[in-house]
Amino acid sequence: MDVFSGVCLRSSLCRAYRKPLNAVAARRVHSSINSSHVEGSPEPDMRHVQINPEAGTVETPVGSLPISPFMDPLFYEARQRFTKSKPSHSPFKSTKFQRKLARNPYARALATPPRNCPISSVVLPNFFLQRFNLVAHPHTQRPWFVPQDLEPKAPKAIPTATEETRDGGSPDSSATGPVKEQRQGIRTGPSGYTLSSQLLLQEIQRRFSPYFNGHTKLMRMSDHGNAQISTVLNQAAWRDDMDSFLLDVMRRRVVESLLHFAGLSEQPDRNKYLVKCERWDDAKDHKHRGCLLFLPKDEALSGSETELVPPRLSTMTIEGVKYGRKLAVHNLLVLLGEDHMGQLRRGSALLRDGSLFLLGRQATVKLQMLLWKLQGYMAWETPEDAKSTTIDEKPRRQPA
């Protein structure tokens, strides 16, 4: 009976040690294993153990013992001699078409997962939608709808002591480096999507519109009958100027990215993400072509005949090339406004000297996508602005 009970005890301990049911069972098994040690017996000292691979022995305090295969380095070397290590990179080399497709902002935008806009009942890739989340107000704790995916990517630099003194603040000698901007509020609840359109956000605030107070439909599909989430959604506030606020945030992100790539392009040992073009034909001489940025000068605005002023959105066709035949041309003055254009001119010497720039390379793909999204978000004021014209290799001056 004792033998069978011992066998049963050991088998149960092995099962429990192999897969404990919970932390309490694991501690019980560990204590039972430690209690099996005989009191008064010397503890093994592993510091005096020496392995002799040539002789195949292990020197221990009790004498020389044959080495175990698990401790023999020659055993592991012979076992892994014909084992091929996993390659760090894929053995299949991507084709030129695959590399161009990965750098294509329009293909990446269409490849985003689809989401539903409950206000307009439209299902589109989430690139063409604007994501909103609920953020608690830091003082009143009331939930507010806040647009997401537009946070600044670069750390915000702290002003120097001279700038703080000029602004009326007290200088701080310890604050000399860049720090990350702290996020205000507490995020709660799931995310909701609306169509990325300034007209739709304006219709939400217009009374007697079919989309009036359409923001109350956001996130209703995610509550699943939860009374607590429904209460939070019923109390959520919506900005009256959400359309203009979102437009200003998107413009600021474009300005920050352009100044970042302009600063990198001015360095002699860095890649040229922004290339200055003297003529429209200079774009086809460059390998990395993403889109063209037009920054009109003062003489162009005054009616000079020497420079073509394209509309807000146009395309340029380059003949004789296989990839990058169509280039989008963005008029930054119409797209960003005079205030943000002035910030671009003051923040970069490269952007201050020229009027036509070529934006390219893979690092600028997200910026190209943001420019395209800003074009689709802004409302077209006149029918002439809504037409996307084609700029030939030798453009002509449009009549005033």
Secondary structure, DSSP 8 states (H G I E B T S, - for coil): -HHHHHHHHHHHHHHHHHS-SSHHHHHHHHHHHHHTS-TT-----GGG-EEETTTTEEEETTEEEE--TTT-HHHHHHHTTT-----SS-SS---HHHHHHHT-HHHHHHTS-EEEETTTTEEEEGGGEEEEEEEE-TTT--EEEEE-S----S-B----HHHHHHHT----TT--S-B-----SEEEEEEEEEES-HHHHHHHHSTT-TTTTGGGGTTGGGSTT-HHHHHHHHH-B--TTHHHHHHHHHHHHHHHHHHHHHHHHHSTTS--SEEE-SSGGGGGG-S---EEEE---HHHHTT-SSS----SEEEEE-TT-SS--EEEEEEHHHHH-HHHHHHHHHH-HHHHH-SEEEE-SGGGHHHHHHHHHHHHHS---SHHHH--EEE-SS------
